[in-house]
């Protein structure tokens, strides 16, 4: 609903801007109002792109744990979150949303298992705590998936926000903690 109102508001603004330009030029070519509105309309796609980019997550090398397969998993997870965000933002339909959601959930579980196997195989002391964080996240996502069945529009937005925040914080915090230990064990 919120996105529909945003789209309606943007469309209304564009129509009013064109009307303002047309009426402004009736008062002469030297009238500054239509020129200002033209500048705003020209800047609108750039402004929209900037605002929209806040919705999506991007890989930053500061997130790297220095372990190739884990970094690649993290990049893929960010891409899958962006796919889900795209499905939610552009109203691609329930089938694409569900596909994006299923792929993200399945790959997250795969990644968690790969990470846990690496930690366990190398005797990482904080493994139980790390695994507990993974389990808590999966449990929370499960609750949101249940809520998704009754309120798709609201839940998908909450889910995207949760996943972006959780994953970035987890990679930048908890995952960075095991990296030096695994590097000492020769895992790169």
N, C-alpha and C positions, 0 to 999 in steps of 0.2 A: 504494500500500500504506500509506504514512504517513498519508494522509488517512482511510483506512478505519479505521486504529487510533485516530486522533483522534476520529472519529465514534463509534466503539465506546466509547472512554473517556468521552466526554461523555455518552452515553446511560447508561452504567453509573453515572456520578456522579449524574445526575438521578434514576434509580431508587433509588439508595442514599439520596439526600437525602429523597425522599418517604417511604422506610421509616423514616429517622431522625426525621422529623417525626411520623409516625404513632406510633412507639414512644415518642417524647418526650412526646407529649400523653397517653399512658397514665399517665405519672407526674404529670400535673397540668397545668392550663392556664398556671400560673405558671413552668413549667420553661423556662429560657432557650434551651436547645438547639434545640427546634423553631422558635422565633422567629428564631434566628440562621440556621437553614437556609432558612427562608422568605425572609429578606432576601437570602441568597446566590442563591436561585433567581430572585428578582425582578431582581437585578443581573446575572444570567448573560447575558441577551440584550445588555445594554449592553457588558459585558466582551467578549463574542464579537464584537460589531460593532467595537469598538476594535481588537481583535487582527486582525480581518479587514481593516480599513482599511489596515493596514500592508502588506498584499499588493498594494494597488492604488496607482497613481500619480495625482496630481492636478495640474492646472495651477496654477502660481503665477505671478503677474505679474512676479516677479523673473526669470523665464525669458524674458520677452518680449525679442525683438531689435528691436522697433519697426518691423518690416516686416510689414504686414498679412497677406500671403499666406503668409509663412514662419511667423508665429505661428499662423495657422489650421492650417497643415500640422502644426506641432508639437502643437497641441491634438488634432488628429485622430489623430496617431500615438499619443499617450498613451491616447486612447480605445480604439484598436485593441489596444494592449498590455493594457488592462484587459479587453477582450473575450476575448483569449487567456487571460488569468489566470482569468477566469470559467469558460471552457471547461475549464481544467485543474482548478480548485478544485471545481467542482460536478459533475464527471464528466458532462458534457453529451453525451458520445459522440464517437467518432472523426470523424464527418462534420462536426460543428460545430467541433471542434478544427482540422481541416484547413481548413475554410472561414475560420476566424479567422486561422489561420497564413498562408494564401495571401493574404488581403486585407492583412494586415500587411506581408508581404514585398513585395507588389506596390506598395503605397502608399509604403513606405520607398524603394524604387527611384525611384518617381515624384518623391518629395520631394527626394531627393538630386540628381536631374537638374535639377529646378527651381532648387535652391540653387546648383548648379554653374554653370548657365546665367547666373544673376544675377551671380555672382562673375566669371565669364569675360567677360561682356558689359561689365562695369564695370572691367575690368583690375585685379582684386584680386591683389596681389603674392603672397599666401600661398595662392593657389588650388591649386597642385600638392600642397601638404602637406594641405590640407583634403580634396581629392579622394582622396588616399591613405588618409586616415582612413575615408572612406566605403567605399572598396574593401576595406579590412581588415575592416571590420564586416560587409560583405556576405559576404566569404570565411568569416568565423567563423560566421555564421548558416548558411551553406551546409553547413559541417561538422556543425553541430548538426541540421540538417534530415536529413542522411544518418544520423546517430545515432538520430534520431526514428523512422526506419523499423524499427529493431530493438529500441528500448527507449522506447516512447512515454511512459510515466508518468514515468520519471526525467528524460528529456530535456526534456519540456515544462516542467517546473519550472525546470530549469537555464536553458532558453531564456528564460523569462519574467524570471528574475532578471537574466540578462545584458542583455536588452533594456532593462529599466527602468534599470539602473545606467548602461549605455552612453549611452542617449538623454539622460537627465538630465545626466550629466557633459558630454556633447557640447554640448548646448544651453547649459548654464551656463558652459561654458569656450570651446571653439573657435568656436561660433556667435556668442557675444558679441564675439569678437575682430573679426569682419568687419563687425558692425553699424555702428560709427561711420564706417568707410570708405564703406560703401554709403549711409549717411545723407548724407554729404558730397556724394555723387554724385546725390543727389535721390531715392534709392529709399526709399520709406516703406511 
